[in-house]
Amino acid sequence: MKKTLLRLLSTLSPLLLASTAWAQESAGSNENDVKMFAYIAAGLAIGIAAFGGSLGQGRAATAALEGIARNPGASDKIFTPMILALALIESLVIYAFIVALILQGK
């Protein structure tokens, strides 16, 4: 059932959305349209990045804590890579935040 629904949606989506792509504009685009879409893109960028980053940090911490719980002697070997991974995940969220600020500045 899920495959049938997925096939139906993937077939009908381009057909329904293609008509708006080729529609003529009544008035020409202006700077307000560009700014509006830049603000929407900035909001989506930071929202998705924050959600993905928090999800990744939660899973990394869970996996590290499970590893430490199973083998307490290896906590030193697990703790340092976990902190490094959390820092890298957080840096991706900060990059998305910088991109959002750049988009809002245009």
One Martini backbone bead per residue (centre of mass of N, CA, C, O) as a GRO file, in nm:
protein
  106
    1MET     BB    1   0.058   0.063  -0.021
    2LYS     BB    2   0.301   0.257   0.003
    3LYS     BB    3   0.405   0.221  -0.286
    4THR     BB    4   0.154   0.323  -0.430
    5LEU     BB    5   0.146   0.604  -0.302
    6LEU     BB    6   0.429   0.689  -0.395
    7ARG     BB    7   0.379   0.661  -0.699
    8LEU     BB    8   0.143   0.857  -0.716
    9LEU     BB    9   0.291   1.108  -0.603
   10SER     BB   10   0.537   1.100  -0.808
   11THR     BB   11   0.344   1.144  -1.057
   12LEU     BB   12   0.155   1.397  -0.970
   13SER     BB   13   0.339   1.627  -0.875
   14PRO     BB   14   0.459   1.731  -1.147
   15LEU     BB   15   0.182   1.788  -1.280
   16LEU     BB   16   0.082   2.003  -1.067
   17LEU     BB   17   0.355   2.191  -1.062
   18ALA     BB   18   0.415   2.265  -1.368
   19SER     BB   19   0.200   2.486  -1.425
   20THR     BB   20   0.333   2.707  -1.237
   21ALA     BB   21   0.612   2.728  -1.384
   22TRP     BB   22   0.468   2.837  -1.673
   23ALA     BB   23   0.351   3.077  -1.565
   24GLN     BB   24   0.258   3.389  -1.585
   25GLU     BB   25   0.329   3.701  -1.495
   26SER     BB   26   0.167   3.986  -1.413
   27ALA     BB   27   0.414   4.084  -1.253
   28GLY     BB   28   0.708   4.165  -1.193
   29SER     BB   29   0.968   4.105  -1.031
   30ASN     BB   30   1.100   4.188  -0.714
   31GLU     BB   31   1.269   4.252  -0.426
   32ASN     BB   32   1.051   4.137  -0.236
   33ASP     BB   33   1.058   3.847  -0.338
   34VAL     BB   34   1.353   3.789  -0.274
   35LYS     BB   35   1.338   3.851   0.029
   36MET     BB   36   1.121   3.650   0.103
   37PHE     BB   37   1.279   3.392   0.011
   38ALA     BB   38   1.526   3.444   0.191
   39TYR     BB   39   1.376   3.424   0.462
   40ILE     BB   40   1.269   3.140   0.419
   41ALA     BB   41   1.545   3.004   0.376
   42ALA     BB   42   1.665   3.084   0.649
   43GLY     BB   43   1.456   2.943   0.827
   44LEU     BB   44   1.493   2.658   0.709
   45ALA     BB   45   1.795   2.623   0.758
   46ILE     BB   46   1.795   2.652   1.072
   47GLY     BB   47   1.576   2.444   1.135
   48ILE     BB   48   1.704   2.192   1.006
   49ALA     BB   49   1.979   2.211   1.147
   50ALA     BB   50   1.878   2.197   1.439
   51PHE     BB   51   1.732   1.928   1.414
   52GLY     BB   52   1.970   1.756   1.305
   53GLY     BB   53   2.175   1.821   1.528
   54SER     BB   54   2.010   1.718   1.771
   55LEU     BB   55   1.974   1.433   1.665
   56GLY     BB   56   2.279   1.365   1.638
   57GLN     BB   57   2.358   1.421   1.934
   58GLY     BB   58   2.171   1.216   2.063
   59ARG     BB   59   2.284   0.963   1.920
   60ALA     BB   60   2.579   0.993   2.007
   61ALA     BB   61   2.531   0.990   2.312
   62THR     BB   62   2.387   0.720   2.326
   63ALA     BB   63   2.613   0.544   2.208
   64ALA     BB   64   2.830   0.621   2.417
   65LEU     BB   65   2.675   0.535   2.676
   66GLU     BB   66   2.640   0.240   2.594
   67GLY     BB   67   2.943   0.176   2.570
   68ILE     BB   68   3.013   0.251   2.865
   69ALA     BB   69   2.812   0.053   3.000
   70ARG     BB   70   2.943  -0.210   2.875
   71ASN     BB   71   3.249  -0.055   2.896
   72PRO     BB   72   3.405   0.117   3.141
   73GLY     BB   73   3.712   0.096   3.049
   74ALA     BB   74   3.641   0.266   2.761
   75SER     BB   75   3.574   0.570   2.828
   76ASP     BB   76   3.826   0.721   2.716
   77LYS     BB   77   3.792   0.614   2.413
   78ILE     BB   78   3.492   0.740   2.382
   79PHE     BB   79   3.485   1.039   2.481
   80THR     BB   80   3.665   1.193   2.275
   81PRO     BB   81   3.509   1.126   2.006
   82MET     BB   82   3.241   1.239   2.105
   83ILE     BB   83   3.328   1.535   2.137
   84LEU     BB   84   3.418   1.570   1.844
   85ALA     BB   85   3.145   1.504   1.713
   86LEU     BB   86   2.982   1.727   1.855
   87ALA     BB   87   3.147   1.962   1.737
   88LEU     BB   88   3.088   1.899   1.435
   89ILE     BB   89   2.783   1.918   1.451
   90GLU     BB   90   2.776   2.213   1.556
   91SER     BB   91   2.923   2.341   1.311
   92LEU     BB   92   2.693   2.294   1.108
   93VAL     BB   93   2.490   2.480   1.248
   94ILE     BB   94   2.665   2.735   1.226
   95TYR     BB   95   2.674   2.742   0.919
   96ALA     BB   96   2.368   2.778   0.883
   97PHE     BB   97   2.355   3.045   1.039
   98ILE     BB   98   2.540   3.204   0.848
   99VAL     BB   99   2.367   3.166   0.596
  100ALA     BB  100   2.117   3.305   0.713
  101LEU     BB  101   2.254   3.581   0.754
  102ILE     BB  102   2.328   3.625   0.459
  103LEU     BB  103   2.037   3.612   0.346
  104GLN     BB  104   1.932   3.858   0.517
  105GLY     BB  105   2.141   4.072   0.392
  106LYS     BB  106   2.014   4.072   0.084
   0.00000   0.00000   0.00000
